[in-house]
Amino acid sequence: MADASWMEYELFCPVCNAHFKQLVVLHKVPEDFDITPYLDGFVKNHDHKAWQEAQRKKAEAGGSKDEPEA
């Protein structure tokens, strides 16, 4: 079995004004690897419109505003 590890990061999107969690699987990463640009890419490329729409629908249904449904 491959030697891989995973980490869960809590990221913040200033466009959506929301925090979200991202699971990252790291496989054979050098010790000096800088994960910051990789995580910034998640924030930049996530679907802001879909996130905000899910927030709105969940609020209308009476759910929590913190996290949209998957």
Backbone torsions as a table, in degrees:
resi	resn	phi	psi	omega
1	MET	NA	143.2	-178.1
2	ALA	-69.2	149.8	178.0
3	ASP	-89.1	94.7	-179.4
4	ALA	-126.6	153.8	175.5
5	SER	-132.6	160.8	178.9
6	TRP	-133.7	152.2	178.4
7	MET	-137.4	146.1	175.2
8	GLU	-107.6	125.8	-179.4
9	TYR	-112.7	141.2	172.8
10	GLU	-99.7	118.1	-176.5
11	LEU	-109.4	158.1	178.1
12	PHE	-121.7	131.4	176.6
13	CYS	-106.6	115.1	179.7
14	PRO	-70.0	-24.1	178.3
15	VAL	-68.9	-46.1	-179.0
16	CYS	-87.7	-12.6	-175.5
17	ASN	54.5	47.6	-177.0
18	ALA	-146.3	154.0	173.7
19	HIS	-96.1	145.4	173.0
20	PHE	-144.8	157.6	-178.4
21	LYS	-102.6	142.3	179.3
22	GLN	-131.9	124.8	175.8
23	LEU	-88.4	127.2	-177.1
24	VAL	-120.6	125.6	176.1
25	VAL	-97.8	124.1	-178.5
26	LEU	-109.3	122.9	-177.9
27	HIS	-128.0	115.7	179.0
28	LYS	52.8	52.6	179.8
29	VAL	-93.3	133.6	177.2
30	PRO	-61.3	151.9	-177.7
31	GLU	-62.4	-29.9	-178.0
32	ASP	-90.9	13.7	-179.3
33	PHE	-67.3	128.5	178.0
34	ASP	-95.3	111.4	-175.3
35	ILE	-80.7	-15.1	-175.0
36	THR	-55.7	-49.7	179.0
37	PRO	-63.0	-33.1	178.1
38	TYR	-64.3	-45.4	179.2
39	LEU	-69.5	-36.4	176.8
40	ASP	-60.1	-33.8	177.3
41	GLY	-63.9	-36.3	177.2
42	PHE	-62.0	-44.6	-179.3
43	VAL	-65.4	-44.0	-178.1
44	LYS	-65.0	-38.3	-172.0
45	ASN	-97.8	-3.9	178.6
46	HIS	-72.2	156.9	-172.6
47	ASP	-80.6	95.1	-177.1
48	HIS	-61.1	-42.9	-177.4
49	LYS	-63.7	-44.3	179.7
50	ALA	-65.7	-39.1	179.0
51	TRP	-62.0	-47.5	-178.6
52	GLN	-67.1	-36.9	177.5
53	GLU	-65.4	-40.8	177.9
54	ALA	-64.5	-39.2	176.9
55	GLN	-60.8	-45.8	-178.3
56	ARG	-63.5	-45.7	-178.9
57	LYS	-64.0	-40.0	179.9
58	LYS	-66.6	-39.0	178.5
59	ALA	-65.1	-40.0	178.2
60	GLU	-64.8	-31.8	-179.3
61	ALA	-82.9	-3.0	178.3
62	GLY	88.5	13.7	179.3
63	GLY	-85.6	-178.2	178.2
64	SER	-70.3	145.4	177.2
65	LYS	-85.8	-8.4	-173.4
66	ASP	-70.6	-44.0	-176.1
67	GLU	-135.3	133.5	176.6
68	PRO	-76.1	161.6	176.5
69	GLU	-72.1	148.6	179.7
70	ALA	-76.2	NA	NA
